[in-house]
Amino acid sequence: MSSRDVVVLSVGGLRFVTRPSTLQQFPESRLARMLSNEDREFKLVNGEFFVDRDGNLFSYIMDFLRTLQVSLPTDFSDFQRLQREAEFYELHALAELLGHEHLLKPRQEILEVRFFLQEAQAFFRIFGSCSSTVEALAEQITVFTDQQLGQSWNSPFPSQKPLVPLPLERPSHHDMVFQCGTDFSAGDQLVARYVSIKPDTRKLINGTNVLGLLVDTLLGDGFRLISTRTVWSGERVECYTLERMRRPAGRGSRGPDGR
């Protein structure tokens, strides 16, 4: 077998082609022993190893051998069956990982956008159940400011001078606050705030336009809008709740050589 460049397996009617080194990732497994003819249950028929097991589940086993990680579809539910298959092939590392089913299942992620208008300004507050998502979104959003004397301010916005980026307010790891629009500050200074949301390159001052771009960005990132409601707490606040299934990072296993 050492002279073979590839190995062909027929598992439950499905055909798999791989390298011997892939099957030898775990030398103590039955797949590794199969190559040295140490396991009589695997029959070599017309140059292919015949294995009377579930071929669909074996595809996940092959993926594990190639990557040393467990990566399963979002809607996967046959954890116990796949664990039994791993035990049959004596892939103990995979069987152990599958025993931690709660770590492999996708988790629901919630994001809430709160928005309200006050005269020519719009205020946003975003809450997220996953701090890493809020952190990534904060890196996409930039607020720019511009100031001029009220009497010298002319449309259209913005002015010709460079806009100054402002840091977002981060009350906690799970939320952020920002605003856009115009207001007068002390000394008759008109302050304008624009919002840019990557990958879009526009700088928007209108709150409704910023809200639309924000929701479109979240929908493009896999979220779906599940509810909208209006809350009265001194002002009319619009709340948009979105969710998505967040897949856990691939659970890895060290190979027999410790890598």
N, C-alpha and C positions, 0 to 999 in steps of 0.2 A: 504493500500500500504506500510506502514512502515515495515511490516513483510517480504516484498519481498527482496530477496538478489539481484535479477537482474530484469531489465525491458527490454521487447522486443518490438521493434518498427518496423513496416513495412512501409517504406517511399518510395513511388513511385515504389513499387515492390521489393525493397531491404530490407533485414532484418538486424537490428542492435540490439546488446545485450550490455547493459551497467548497471551500478549501479545507483540506485536512486540518490545518492549523486552527481553524475556527472551532471544529469539533473537539480539538485537544486543549481548549482553554482551561478545562478542569480535568486533569488526567485521571482523577478517581471516578469520573462519571462513566455511565454505560456507553455513551456516544464515543468517548475517547477509547474505551476498551473495544468497542465494535471494530475500530480500524485495525486493531492487531488480532482480530478474530478470537478474542477472549470471551465474547458473549454470544452464545449459540442462538439466542432468541432472535437476533437480527439476521435474516436470511439474505444472502447475496444472490439475486435473480437477474440474469442477463445484464450483469454489470451494475445493477442498482441494489441498494440495501432496502429490503422490504420491511416496513414497520407497521404493525397493525394497531395504530393509535390515532388520536384525533389530529388530522392534518391542519385544521384551522388554528387550533391552539399551538401547534408546533411552530407556526410562523412567529409567534411571540417569543418562543424559546430560542429560535434562530436569531431573532433581533437582539435578545439578551446576550447571546454568545458573541455576537459581532460588536456590541457596544458596551457590554458589561453594565448596562443600565436597564431598568424596567420602565418602558414607555408604552402606555396603554391608551386606547381611545377614551374620549370623555365619557361615552356611554357604556364602557366595559363593565360587566357585572359578574363574570364567571371566575371570580378569584379562587374559589375552592377547587373547581375543576382544573384550572391552570396549575394550582399548587400540587394537585395529585399527579399531573403530568410531569411536573418538575421532579417530584419524588420518584416517579417511575424511572426517569432517566438518571436518577441519583445526582441531580444538580442541587446540592444541599444549600448553596448560597442563594439561589433563586427561590427555592422553597421557603427559606427563612424570610426573605424580603416580602414574599407574598403573604406571609403570616401577619404582617403589619398592614392589613387591608386599609385601615383608616388613614394611613399615611399616603396611600396610592390613589385614593378616590379624589376626584375634583371637588373643590369647595366653592360654595356660592359667595360671590363678592358683591357688596352693595355700595353704591355711590349716590349721594344726594346733593343736588344743586339747588341752592336757595338764591332767589333773585328778587330785588325790588327796586322800583324807580322812585326818585325823589327830585322833583323839578327836572333839571338838566343832567342829573347824575344817575348812574345805575350801580348797584352794589351787589357783589357776588360772595357767597360763602359755599365752599365745597367740603362735604364730609365724606370720608371713605372708610370702609371696614378694613382695608388693607393699606398699611402705611407706605409700602413700596409703590403702590399704584398712585397714591397722592403725591409722593416724591417725584415720580416720573412725569406726572401731569404738571407739577410745579415747574419742572425744567422746560416744558413746552410753552408755558404761558409767560409772557413778558409784558409789563406795564410801562409805557413811556409817558413822560410829562413834558409840557411846554408851557411857558409863562410869558405873557406880554401885558403891557398896560391896556386897560380896557378900551380906552379911546383909540388905540392904534391897532386893535384886533380886527382883522378883515377875513372874511371867508374867501376861498374854501380853506378848510383845515388840511394838513397842519401847516405851520409856517415854514419858511425856508431854512431856518437854523436847525442844527442837529437836535433830535429829541433825546431826552435824558432817561435812561432806564431806571426803574424803581424796583426795589426788592419787594417780593410778595410778603404779606403778613402771614405767619405760620403760628397760630395760637397753640397748636400741638402737632404731633407727627401725623395725625389723622385728618387735619383740615387746613384750609387756606382761605384767605380773604383778599379781595381786590376790588377795584372800582374803575369806572370809566365815565366820561362825560366832562362837563365844564362847571366851574364855580368860581366865584370871586373870593379872593383872599384879602388880607389886610393890605392897605396901600393901593387899592383899585387894581390889583393884579388879577388878570383872568387866567386861571389854571385849567389846562386841558389835559386829560389823561386818555391815552389810546391803549388798546389791548391787541397784542399779536399772539396767535396760537399756532405753533409749528405743527405740520409743515407748511401751513398757509403763511404767506408773506405779507398779507395786508395788515395795516394798523387801523383798527376800527375804534370809533369814538361813540357810536350809537349803541346803547345797551341791548336793544332787541337784536341787533345784528351780531353782537358778541355772543349773546345767549344762543342764537341759532348756530353759529360756528362752533361753539363749545359742545353743544349736543351732537352735532354732526361728527365732530372729532371723536367723541366717546362712542357713538354708534359704529364708527369705522374701526374702533379698537375692540370690537366684540361685545360691547354692552348693548342691552335692549331696554327701552323705556317701559317701565311696568306701571307707573302711576304719576299723575299730576294732581296737585291740590293747592288750595290757597289758605294761608294761615294769617290771622290777624293778631299782631302783637304790637299795637301802636301804629303799624303801617301794613300795607297789603303786601305780603310776601308770597311769591310763587315758589312752590317746591316741586322739583322733578326728581323722581327716584328711578335709578337704573340698576340693573344687575347683569352679571355674567358669571359663567362657571369658570373658575380659575384652576387650571391644571397644576398640580404640584410639580416641582422640579423633578426630573428623572432621578429615581433612587438607584444609586450605583452600588457596585460590589467590587471589592478588590479581587484581582486575579490570584491564582495560587502563588505567583511570584511576589505578591504584595503590592503590585502596581494598580 
